[in-house]
Amino acid sequence: MENLDTATIVGSTIAFSLIAFTGYAIYTAFGAPSAELGDPFEDHED
């Protein structure tokens, strides 16, 4: 690996972390684990 600036490494790490967290959030919301999520509006219907 060539000599990278500290700012490039920090920026890449932050960008990767945000992309990974967003992917996990989308998977949790719409993927297989979403079947276990409850809908608070359906729980309190009148």
C-alpha positions as CSV (number, residue, x, y, z in Angstrom):
1,M,0.0,0.0,0.0
2,E,1.3,3.4,-0.8
3,N,1.7,6.2,1.6
4,L,-1.8,7.5,2.3
5,D,-2.7,10.6,4.2
6,T,-4.3,10.3,7.6
7,A,-7.3,12.3,6.3
8,T,-7.9,9.8,3.5
9,I,-7.8,6.9,5.9
10,V,-10.1,8.5,8.4
11,G,-12.5,9.7,5.7
12,S,-12.6,6.2,4.1
13,T,-13.2,4.6,7.5
14,I,-16.1,6.9,8.3
15,A,-17.6,6.5,4.8
16,F,-17.4,2.7,5.1
17,S,-18.9,2.7,8.6
18,L,-21.9,4.8,7.4
19,I,-22.5,2.6,4.4
20,A,-22.3,-0.6,6.5
21,F,-24.7,0.9,9.1
22,T,-27.1,2.0,6.4
23,G,-27.0,-1.5,4.8
24,Y,-27.6,-3.2,8.1
25,A,-30.5,-0.8,8.9
26,I,-32.2,-1.5,5.6
27,Y,-31.7,-5.3,6.1
28,T,-33.2,-5.1,9.6
29,A,-36.2,-3.0,8.3
30,F,-37.1,-4.9,5.2
31,G,-35.2,-8.2,5.4
32,A,-35.8,-11.4,7.3
33,P,-35.6,-9.8,10.8
34,S,-38.5,-7.5,9.9
35,A,-41.0,-10.2,10.7
36,E,-40.2,-9.9,14.4
37,L,-40.8,-6.1,14.4
38,G,-44.1,-4.9,15.8
39,D,-46.3,-2.1,14.5
40,P,-47.2,0.2,17.4
41,F,-50.1,1.7,15.4
42,E,-51.7,-1.7,15.0
43,D,-51.2,-2.5,18.7
44,H,-53.2,0.5,19.8
45,E,-56.1,0.6,17.3
46,D,-59.4,1.8,18.5
